[in-house]
Amino acid sequence: MTLSERNTFFKTGIFFCGVIILLILTASFLVVPFYREIEENTLRPDYIFQIITGWFLENNYYAVHTALALAAIFSFTGLILIHSFFERTPTPEILYIALFTLSLSVEAFRLILPLQLVLNFSSFYVRIAARVILFARFFGIFALFTAGLCAAGMNVQKTRNAIFIITVAVLAITLGVPIDAHTWDTGLNLICGYKPMFRMIDTLIFITTIASFFIASKVRDSREYIHAAIGVLFALIGRNILLETDNWIGISLGIVMLSFGTWFLCQKVHKIYLWL
């Protein structure tokens, strides 16, 4: 992929995120007043940070709604900054970091749940939205994993092939998953099957991605990749907290860690290629 094509992708992603933000604003007029009427849901996300904070904090749909908006704003702002700082820098990793950043905007599709309660449309659309969200989540972490492989020395001459492989792998994971369109937790996440398997895949990719940047530090003899690994650590932990908590503490900590980690990762990658 040429720099021109990559920059066109960045611009397209920025436009997409802008549309998502407008859709969230439009949906907010319908669903935010309705949150007071939603019956209390006893099923809460089972992420470890959520379990700890859930002992003393009740769920808050306004916090979850804010989290979805912040995820879209993060994607929009992140892509603008990536395009600005890497427009003329031939950095293989940054395309996959941008894909990770873009994937967070799709979390806005979780608003399909309160919208269904307000507009009473078919659960078919809810299941479609759930699969799109699941696809985006796994596509995002696989993209970041590929960025780690690029850093460690993987041949990236055929970027389209790498993206195609990621897409096929994620489709294979997400298309066959049973989804209960009538059961959801307080984080507006639909309940999907094979959750232990997904946790295992998520954890494996988490560990391998960080390890790849440490390997890159050895292979390329650059301590900046160690710092990049720290950025990945913060970004992935923040992402998980943001996506799987239903209270203000989790939402606040999640967006701060995600934003700092992604910024720190991009800064270190930019510094590495600035001197090449």
Residue pairs with C-beta under 8 A, 6 or more apart in sequence:
1 9
1 95
1 159
1 160
3 87
3 88
3 90
6 95
7 83
7 87
9 95
9 98
10 79
10 82
10 83
10 87
10 98
11 83
13 75
13 79
13 98
13 101
13 102
14 76
14 79
14 80
14 83
16 102
16 105
17 72
17 75
17 76
17 79
17 102
17 105
18 76
20 72
20 75
20 76
20 105
20 106
20 108
21 69
21 72
21 73
21 76
23 108
24 68
24 69
24 72
24 108
24 111
27 111
27 115
28 65
28 69
30 114
30 115
30 118
30 119
31 65
31 111
31 114
31 115
31 118
32 62
32 65
34 114
34 117
34 118
35 61
35 62
35 65
35 114
38 61
38 114
38 117
41 59
41 184
41 185
41 186
43 183
43 184
43 185
43 186
43 191
44 50
44 54
44 59
44 185
44 186
44 187
44 246
45 185
45 186
45 187
45 189
45 244
45 245
45 246
46 244
47 240
47 241
47 244
47 245
49 240
49 241
49 244
49 245
49 250
49 253
50 187
50 241
50 244
50 245
50 246
50 247
50 250
53 245
53 247
53 249
53 250
54 246
54 247
57 247
57 248
57 249
58 247
59 186
59 187
59 246
59 247
60 246
60 247
60 248
61 114
61 186
61 188
61 246
63 246
63 247
63 248
63 250
63 251
64 110
64 186
64 187
64 188
64 246
64 251
65 111
66 251
67 107
67 242
67 243
67 245
67 251
67 254
67 255
68 107
68 108
68 110
68 111
68 188
69 108
70 242
70 251
70 255
71 104
71 105
71 107
71 108
71 242
71 243
71 255
72 104
72 105
72 107
72 108
74 101
74 104
74 255
74 258
74 259
74 262
75 101
75 102
75 103
75 104
75 105
76 105
78 98
78 101
78 259
78 262
79 98
79 101
79 102
81 263
81 266
82 94
82 97
82 98
82 101
82 266
85 266
85 270
86 94
86 266
86 270
89 270
89 273
89 274
90 273
91 269
91 270
91 273
92 150
92 156
92 159
93 147
93 150
93 151
93 269
94 147
94 266
94 269
95 159
96 143
96 144
96 146
96 147
96 150
97 143
97 144
97 147
97 262
97 265
97 266
97 269
99 139
99 140
99 143
99 163
100 140
100 141
100 143
100 144
100 147
100 235
100 262
101 262
102 140
103 136
103 137
103 139
103 140
103 143
104 140
104 239
104 258
106 132
106 133
106 136
107 133
107 136
107 243
109 129
109 132
109 133
110 129
110 133
110 187
110 188
110 189
111 188
112 125
112 126
112 129
112 130
113 126
113 184
113 188
113 190
114 188
115 121
116 123
116 125
116 126
123 181
123 182
124 181
126 181
126 190
127 179
127 181
127 190
130 179
130 181
130 190
130 192
131 174
131 175
131 177
131 179
134 174
134 177
134 192
135 170
135 171
135 174
137 243
138 170
138 173
138 174
138 201
139 166
139 167
139 170
140 239
141 202
141 205
141 206
141 209
141 236
142 166
142 169
142 170
142 205
143 166
144 205
144 209
144 232
144 235
144 236
145 205
145 208
145 209
145 212
146 154
146 162
146 166
147 209
148 208
148 209
148 210
148 211
148 212
148 213
148 216
148 232
149 212
150 156
151 212
151 213
151 216
151 220
151 225
151 228
151 269
152 212
152 213
152 215
152 216
152 219
153 216
153 219
153 220
156 162
173 198
173 201
177 192
177 193
177 194
178 192
178 193
178 194
179 190
179 191
179 192
179 193
180 190
180 191
180 192
181 190
183 190
183 191
184 190
184 191
185 191
185 246
186 246
187 243
187 244
187 245
187 246
189 243
189 244
192 198
202 240
206 236
209 232
209 236
210 229
210 232
210 233
213 225
213 226
213 228
213 229
213 232
214 225
214 226
214 229
216 222
216 225
216 228
217 223
217 224
217 225
217 226
217 229
220 272
222 272
224 268
224 269
224 271
224 272
225 268
225 272
227 264
227 268
228 264
228 265
228 268
228 269
228 272
230 261
230 264
231 260
231 261
231 262
231 263
231 264
231 265
231 266
231 267
231 268
232 261
232 265
233 261
234 257
234 258
234 260
234 261
234 264
235 257
235 258
235 261
235 262
235 265
236 261
237 257
237 261
238 253
238 254
238 255
238 256
238 257
238 258
238 259
238 260
238 261
239 254
239 258
240 254
241 250
241 253
241 254
241 257
241 258
242 250
242 251
242 254
242 255
242 258
243 254
245 251
245 254
